[in-house]
Amino acid sequence: MLWRLLRHHRTLQLPLSCRRPLQRSNRSRQRYLFFSTKSLPTIESVLASRTIHEYIDTPIQVSGSVRTIRKQKRHAFLEIGDGSTIHSLQVVFSPDQVQGLSTGAFVTVQGVLRPSPPGKEQSHELHAEKVDVIGAADPETYPIQKKFQTPEFLRTIPHLRLRLPLQTLLARMRSEADFLLAQFFRDHGFLRAQTPIMTSSDCEGAGEVFSIGAGASGPAPGSGRAANDARLVPEKDMFFRKPKFLTVSAQLHLEAYMQEHPKVWTFAPTFRAERSDTPRHVSEFWMLEAELRTHTLQDIIDLVQDMVRALVRGLDKSSFMEELMVVRRSGETTNKSELAAERELLKSRWENLMEGSWPKITYAHAVELLQDSVRCGTSEFLYKPEWEAGLQLEHERFIAATVGGGKPVFVTDYPQAIKPFYMLPSSATARQEATTSATAACFDLLLPEMCEVAGGSLREHRLQHLTALKQHHSSGDAPGVQGGKLNAGGLARSSEAGDSLDWYVDLRRYGSVPHGGFGFGFDRFLCYLSGISNIKDVMPWPRYYGRCDS
């Protein structure tokens, strides 16, 4: 009989007296309600002027971490945050409910939202009827306190530093920026590619790479010129049988994609083993890179400018600049006039990125300006500005201030001898014969104070030219080769770099096309937008020389 009922899709009903309700313990039911309820409002939505009217004098439930707690004779006050906004929601409750509450605890609060008394900073507060501690925090050992704590100390606890209002804001900015960048490139017809983290080559040619090991079978030699260190490990003990490294750039692999896809980009971690501990350097950072088919450097410059403007305008539309203007930074001045000046500078940065034209200057002109400034006695530099020496940080800051006047500056046509091997020469003459005055069709984007944040070039797409560089490698008489060894301007071979770049040459051997691209330092740019002077303080998990916590 049963199979006939099922066959004809009839519903089998049990009498009410036979039905048994689903049994759950109180604890499991509470856990289910808390983690599964989708209607819990965020603190941002409760406090926002556009939606606050929906919650006034209405029973609501919110959740978040306790930022501060104050107890008085008649009332107790909590400030809780949930990461959705830099602002805290003040909770008013009875002192007898304070047991188990402490800074850092995670709570849920049920109550009614009401207007605050006159003169209060927050327009509304939540009058609690019930406060539940979901996750307790030991007040004696919890390291995040309302008092001043140095950025250096906070870097030692990155897993807890993420709870600070500034860090929650930066996390939301990162998320929104990722979305805006993906949207920009999708709208412009780019394919997003996934490039490898482990590679056999050093794209930049500087040799400051991390080598890869696997425990006892291949210990990682550490930092420095890892290609040389890695050769100390017997080949039979190496995991990949040859030295391999963490990537310093996705460019070479993007060029392989570009042979079939005219526009490609990626956004991924990048690694540098430089033993430097400056406010601008870390060992792991996020790099956006793109490649496209083009004959002109201006196409790439225009793409970078359009991308940056679209990104900043999108973030501004989401009110991130407004939040940055009011968020409290660790170590920030308390002087009102100085604070106002800093916030005005931050506002000016955003406006200069969104509007107006960005000046462009050649490297040769930049060096002339630097040298003229020294001759006139208006500037002094630790490093003498010279054609073959490149631009130091102090030189870039001078150019950004003098030429840019607060706006970003493009510096183009650097000497070919100080640039990586893959860059196309600027002129037809230089493309035929290498000289010490030859320049590369390249650019750096300099921001005031932060300086270089992006760099790009046209790529050498001709097989014969790359072959010529290889032939000069052993003699050391070509630009980019010193003493028979590769520097930033030459092309590494298997005997020097631990593996061959034949696959990269194959891209020219089999149907190459004129193309170019750029790399964009996302974390440095976030420093500039947020007004934070040290890149380690905008990264969730900063890794730098001497430290790799959590």
Secondary structure, 3 states (H helix, E strand, C coil): CHHHHHHCCCCCCCCHHHCCCCCCCHHHHHHHHHHHCCCCCCHHHHHCCCCHHHCECCEEEEEEEEEEEEECCCCEEEEEECCCCCCCEEEEECHHHCCCCCCCCEEEEEEEEEECCCCCCCCEEEEEEEEEEEECCCCCCCCCCCCCCCHHHHCCCHHHHCCCHHHHHHHHHHHHHHHHHHHHHHHCCCEECCCCCEECCCCCCCCECCECCCHHHCCCCCCCEHHHHHCCCCHHHCCCCCCCEECCCCHHHHHHHHCCCCEEEEEEEEECCCCCCCCCCCCEEEEEEEEEECCCHHHHHHHHHHHHHHHHHHHHHCCHHHHHHHCCCCCCCCCHHHHHHHHHHHHHHHHHHHCCCCCEEEHHHHHHHHHHHHHCCCCCCCCCCCHHHCCCHHHHHHHHHHHHCCCCEEEECCEHHHCCCCECECCHHHHHCCCCCCEECEEEEEECCCEEEEEEEEECCCHHHHHHHHHHHCCCCCCCEECCEECCCCCCCHHHHCCCCHHHHHHHHCCCCCEEEEEEEHHHHHHHHHCCCCHHHCCCCCCECCECCC
